[in-house]
């Protein structure tokens, strides 16, 4: 717009010089046109601004990560002057970053017409975003004036984590040593709920001898698998990377992997104690998911979780898990960076003693040499198993890790 103003001033100076040098009707008319044309243009722009209308249509304000958005903005010009250009200051999902960004879009709207602008870019980071139009800028036909009109029409747009359905995970009691099997049997006796007729796949030790003698046919005890398969899932949402967006991306992958493990374990009737550090409370928050209803509450809680702003330490975990009354069967530690000292200190926490600790590492595409060495060192640590999860394929790599674990 600056160049148009310079051009206009040049024309006005030329018309003034011609008027002073050549006293004639033509130079007078040219001078008057140069003086009054901007005024007329400004008046028309004021009317156009008053007659301009903006409407925003959302198909849905809650979508899952990487699903396409569907936002339509309608711009209506109800005056005889074309609006070219018109500036729209808005916050909508833009490519290639696939995120909500504040931008000024220049558009053209013919007279007595309506144009539509669609925003369908998928969002790659979880969270609640402000979406909408802040203001519009109407330019007069000479591009000398910019008239801004406040819109301030915003909606909260929520991006939820994906619900990844993964393969079932065999419990420690099913896949470990004879001691673990005996432990499971002892637990099963405490969770005996019914009897049914014997089937070839049933264990002989589960036969209900008294009921079998009474009914004159083989009957077995039916058990409910519960607390023996209790798992602790600890999310390490600390920011280890220099760029904020990388930290957000890895934190999102950790949350999605955590929820996927919850779904798999709950489907196998194994309660899950979920832990994550809360910067606001300076401690680890805890939530136990045991069924679909409690999982829904956990899902909503993690979907609205504020971004991690402070580093938490093993001492924070120890302080938070000391009040957990259950003896967990296994521990899942989800992180984006390997730190041997950190994991050693976690393994020393009393609640985690003699437990299978699975380090679920959200891997970058290329590991550094230091991380490779740490991965090898952790893999050789007793009682610790490393699951490497590709951040670009969380579901597929989780299934691969589970398949290897189930076959072990």
LINPEWO-V493626 format. One record per residue. N is the residue number from 1. NEAR is the number of other C-alpha atoms within 10 Angstrom. Layout:
n->(N,N)
near->(NEAR,NEAR)
//
This chain:
n->(1,2,3,4,5,6,7,8,9,10,11,12,13,14,15,16,17,18,19,20,21,22,23,24,25,26,27,28,29,30,31,32,33,34,35,36,37,38,39,40,41,42,43,44,45,46,47,48,49,50,51,52,53,54,55,56,57,58,59,60,61,62,63,64,65,66,67,68,69,70,71,72,73,74,75,76,77,78,79,80,81,82,83,84,85,86,87,88,89,90,91,92,93,94,95,96,97,98,99,100,101,102,103,104,105,106,107,108,109,110,111,112,113,114,115,116,117,118,119,120,121,122,123,124,125,126,127,128,129,130,131,132,133,134,135,136,137,138,139,140,141,142,143,144,145,146,147,148,149,150,151,152,153,154,155,156,157,158,159,160,161,162,163,164,165,166,167,168,169,170,171,172,173,174,175,176,177,178,179,180,181,182,183,184,185,186,187,188,189,190,191,192,193,194,195,196,197,198,199,200,201,202,203,204,205,206,207,208,209,210,211,212,213,214,215,216,217,218,219,220,221,222,223,224,225,226,227,228,229,230,231,232,233,234,235,236,237,238,239,240,241,242,243,244,245,246,247,248,249,250,251,252,253,254,255,256,257,258,259,260,261,262,263,264,265,266,267,268,269,270,271,272,273,274,275,276,277,278,279,280,281,282,283,284,285,286,287,288,289,290,291,292,293,294,295,296,297,298,299,300,301,302,303,304,305,306,307,308,309,310,311,312,313,314,315,316,317,318,319,320,321,322,323,324,325,326,327,328,329,330,331,332,333,334,335,336,337,338,339,340,341,342,343,344,345,346,347,348,349,350,351,352,353,354,355,356,357,358,359,360,361,362,363,364,365,366,367,368,369,370,371,372,373,374,375,376,377,378,379,380,381,382,383,384,385,386,387,388,389,390,391,392,393,394,395,396,397,398,399,400,401,402,403,404,405,406,407,408)
near->(12,10,10,13,14,12,13,18,13,12,15,18,14,14,21,19,13,17,18,11,10,12,10,11,10,12,18,17,13,17,20,14,15,19,15,11,12,18,13,14,17,21,13,18,24,17,14,23,23,13,14,19,15,17,14,18,13,15,10,11,17,14,20,18,21,17,15,16,24,17,20,16,17,14,21,19,23,20,19,14,17,19,22,17,18,23,21,22,21,23,19,24,24,17,14,8,12,17,18,21,16,17,14,16,13,13,14,14,20,17,16,14,13,15,13,13,12,15,16,17,21,23,24,19,22,27,21,18,19,17,23,24,24,16,18,25,19,23,25,26,18,15,19,18,19,17,16,17,15,11,17,13,15,15,15,13,20,21,24,24,25,21,15,18,16,21,20,17,18,18,20,19,19,13,15,13,11,11,10,16,15,12,13,20,17,12,18,20,14,12,16,13,11,10,16,14,14,18,10,6,6,13,11,10,10,17,19,18,16,11,16,17,11,10,10,10,12,17,21,22,21,19,17,15,18,16,20,24,25,24,26,27,26,24,22,22,26,22,20,14,13,8,9,10,11,14,18,21,14,24,25,25,27,26,23,23,27,21,23,21,23,29,25,18,25,23,15,17,18,24,23,26,21,21,21,23,24,20,16,10,8,12,19,20,16,17,17,19,21,21,18,12,10,14,19,12,14,17,21,13,12,20,20,15,15,13,17,19,12,14,15,19,15,17,13,14,19,19,12,17,20,11,9,11,8,14,16,21,21,22,22,22,22,24,22,26,20,20,13,14,10,12,16,14,13,20,20,13,16,12,20,19,14,13,17,19,23,18,23,26,21,25,21,16,9,8,11,10,9,9,15,13,13,16,21,11,11,20,16,12,12,10,14,19,17,19,24,19,25,17,20,13,11,20,19,15,18,23,17,16,17,18,15,11,14,16,8,8)
//
